[in-house]
Amino acid sequence: MRKQAAALQGAFGAALRFMSASNDYFAGVDIGSTMTKVVILGGGKEYPLIKLTGPEHRKLANRVMEEALALAGIAFSEVAYIVATGYGRINVPFADRQFTEITCHAKGLASVLPSARTVVDIGGQDSKGIRLENGKVVDFVMNDKCAAGTGRFLEIIADALGVPLDKLGELSLTAEKPAAIGNMCTVFAEQEVVSQLAGGESVPNLIAGIHQAIAGRIFALVSKLKIKPEVAITGGGAKNIGLVKALESKFGCPVLIPREPLLTGALGAALMAQEICENAAKTGAALVRKPRQLGEASFFS
């Protein structure tokens, strides 16, 4: 059975041990292809927010930040430092620094699941594996050239089967025998699923077969890292119980899942922001910050 990470407070309370005693606030903004996440840390508390990215995410990161500030009950001027990460990190004009999602996922996951050494992140448009040693990235692999093994792939299959995306995992657990899926190209896999459905194959069996095929593809990708336990799953795919079960079968061990697997990148970004500030305070280095102004990103000025 998979192991759900326990939290001391909120979505990922274990991260609070990294909090300083100051009254400063630190923010992480993770703009993914599907979801935008913000985490604000400060005052011994965390304030997480998850929103759909939407087609206008490049311009409207400011709106999500405004909501996060309202949730925390603070003014923008009270945020000491902001780090952006994810697919759209360069489109956060008010961020003081940007870091890759690999760096931030590792940082965030190490704070809530310090025993994890292999991380599988299943996002909307890509999947990746990260190997950690002592909370640091030692290697990583990424599938960002093909939709197979991503949330988008599952969305397309769910549409083809007429099943809500959030019901795929539950339905797959009722399968009698997972269907054999021979093609993982998104277009052809969709056609194969529709063809098997027309031929009388059950929906649960088809979903279970898709989960096994995705798990096999992800396992092959992550195996390039020389997998070491414990294994943790993050991203939207971690919320699909059927996919997690298929991955556990491939990895041959239980997997760890953070309390909120969508937030590890944003949490890591917020922790990076705090670390930058603390290092600057220790060394006396100048801390360069962007003006605390919330506005839409501009691409043509």
Summary of the structure (lengths in Angstrom):
residues: 301
radius of gyration: 19.9
end to end distance: 53.3
largest distance: 70.0
contacts: 1085
relative contact order: 0.20
helix: 42%
strand: 20%
